[in-house]
């Protein structure tokens, strides 16, 4: 047998037998474990908690008007200008 026949035979076995087994094994493992137990995933409750924290951060941030008022705490009065 030539090297090319051996190579294509091994490739065919890998694609037709090994690949479907690995795919089915991965799907079954994915469906058997809870989302909160999977690595890199916190589950739906962690996602909801992160979204609530982000909303809280956006709501609690001072607006541009508040920042300007804080920088210029006292406004000049009309009689401070020296005219009039």
C-alpha positions as CSV (number, residue, x, y, z in Angstrom):
1,X,0.0,0.0,0.0
2,X,1.2,3.4,-0.8
3,X,1.4,6.3,1.6
4,X,-1.4,8.1,-0.1
5,X,-3.8,5.2,0.5
6,X,-2.9,4.9,4.2
7,X,-3.2,8.7,4.6
8,X,-6.7,8.9,3.0
9,X,-7.8,5.8,5.0
10,X,-6.9,7.4,8.2
11,X,-8.5,10.7,7.2
12,X,-11.7,8.9,6.2
13,X,-11.9,7.0,9.6
14,X,-11.3,10.3,11.4
15,X,-14.0,12.1,9.6
16,X,-16.6,9.4,9.4
17,X,-16.2,7.8,12.8
18,X,-14.2,9.9,15.2
19,X,-15.6,13.3,14.4
20,X,-19.3,12.3,14.9
21,X,-18.4,10.6,18.2
22,X,-16.6,13.7,19.5
23,X,-19.5,15.9,18.4
24,X,-22.1,13.8,20.1
25,X,-20.0,13.5,23.2
26,X,-19.7,17.3,23.4
27,X,-23.4,17.9,22.9
28,X,-24.3,15.3,25.6
29,X,-21.8,16.8,28.0
30,X,-23.1,20.3,27.3
31,X,-26.7,19.3,28.0
32,X,-25.9,17.3,31.2
33,X,-24.1,20.1,33.0
34,X,-25.9,23.2,34.4
35,X,-25.0,26.6,33.0
36,X,-23.7,27.8,36.3
37,X,-21.3,24.8,36.5
38,X,-19.7,25.3,33.1
39,X,-16.3,26.9,33.0
40,X,-16.4,30.5,31.8
41,X,-20.1,30.9,32.4
42,X,-21.9,32.3,35.4
43,X,-25.4,31.2,34.4
44,X,-28.4,33.4,33.8
45,X,-28.4,34.8,37.4
46,X,-24.9,36.2,37.0
47,X,-25.8,37.8,33.7
48,X,-28.9,39.5,35.3
49,X,-26.7,40.6,38.2
50,X,-24.1,42.1,35.9
51,X,-26.8,43.9,33.9
52,X,-28.3,45.3,37.1
53,X,-24.9,46.6,38.2
54,X,-24.3,48.2,34.8
55,X,-27.7,50.0,34.9
56,X,-27.0,51.1,38.5
57,X,-23.6,52.5,37.4
58,X,-25.2,54.4,34.5
59,X,-28.0,55.8,36.6
60,X,-25.8,56.9,39.5
61,X,-23.3,58.7,37.3
62,X,-23.7,62.5,37.5
63,X,-25.0,64.3,34.5
64,X,-23.1,66.9,32.6
65,X,-25.1,69.7,34.3
66,X,-24.2,68.4,37.7
67,X,-20.6,68.3,36.8
68,X,-20.6,71.9,35.5
69,X,-22.4,73.0,38.6
70,X,-19.8,71.4,40.8
71,X,-17.0,73.0,38.9
72,X,-18.5,76.5,39.1
73,X,-20.1,76.3,42.5
74,X,-20.9,80.1,42.7
75,X,-22.1,82.1,39.8
76,X,-21.2,85.7,39.4
77,X,-23.9,88.2,40.5
78,X,-25.0,91.1,38.4
79,X,-23.6,93.7,40.9
80,X,-20.2,91.9,41.0
81,X,-19.5,92.8,37.4
82,X,-18.8,96.5,38.2
83,X,-21.2,97.9,35.6
84,X,-24.4,99.4,36.4
